[in-house]
Amino acid sequence: MIPVFDPQDLLRLKDRLSTPKKITLIGHVSPDGDALGSTLAFSEILKQKGHETKVVYPTAYGSSLSSIPGATEAIIDRENPSEARQAIAEADVLMLMDFNEPKRLEELQETVLEAPGFKVLIDHHLDPSPFTDLCFSYTFMSSTSHLLFTLLDAIGWRDSINKTAAECIYTGMMTDTGNFSYNSENPAIYETISFLLECGIEKDKIADRIMRSYSIDRLRLTAHILGNNMTILPEYKTAIVTVSRAEKGEFNYQVGDTEGVVNEPLNAKDIEFSIFLHEMNKYTKISMRSKGEFPVNEFASKFFNGGGHKNASGAEVFDNLKNTLALVKSAVRLMHP
């Protein structure tokens, strides 16, 4: 299955990109592999077409993602706010990728909403907010990176995907499906991978750089979390894993060090629903994964105003870890009357 784009939307996009422009591409807070992969791939292709591009993220990405081509050139708002906001304010076009509502930009939200540039949303999450001039949103797509590929194909830019852009697209597709272990049964995914391989990517090396580049501190933190902070609710086939701000300090936490922890409990045959609670400065982040038919997106939406996909979703609760854990346990019981 691939998106059926509105022909008028494609024409508007092509017309907007028909002459050189200043284009700023923006991903969400705590950008993951898909946010980086999609923005950096599109930036590479737009530069080939004669556009001047900049890539902006609200906060830093994990060190394991620094090998993605172009990642180290991105502007991080929390580190360089004046540069990031100037890039947004001066842009003729803003490409907003891999998020569905402006609150996912945190401190950059107002800057983006007030920016005069033409706004284009490219995303695969549920219920996008109507804050852009043009929207390409298809929730059945497993990643924004794969959606970008199909969009480029639809506007006749497929041949502009070089090896650099292909590496970015593959990284986004791989990371947003857990190395193709969930949300990845669409045959079009593997047709796209075949094309990317023909572009010269070395997919095994990409996976090795992303999935096997952890620090010793990260390994110890993960071992601590799984060994000491995992609650099993066997009657609901559910595991809840937590990490506090204090614990992160004990293990020299770096951004991205808990990426993928939520997937670990699903390796147990008796666990079908995994929840990871990550205590931040002002809120607790909830990551959810499932295997089989349990709809984590319904759970996230019903109890925490979150969203995502059937087997991968998330939410935030503006409360501390202890209170959020109690809320989550209650929600699990309510979801299984």
Secondary structure by P-SEA (a helix, b strand, c coil): ccccccaaaaaaaaaaaccccbbbbbbcccccaaaaaaaaaaaaaaaaacccbbbbbcccccccccccccccccccccccaaaaaaaaaacccccccccccccccccaaaaaaacccbbbbbcccccccccccccccccccccaaaaaaaaaaaacccccccaaaaaaaaaaaaaaacccccccccaaaaaaaaaaaaaccaaaaaaaaacccccaaaaaaaaaaaaccccccccccbbbbbccaaaaaaacccccccccccccccccccccbbbbbbbcccbbbbbbbbcccccaaaaaaaccccccccccccccccccaaaaaaaaaaaaaaacc
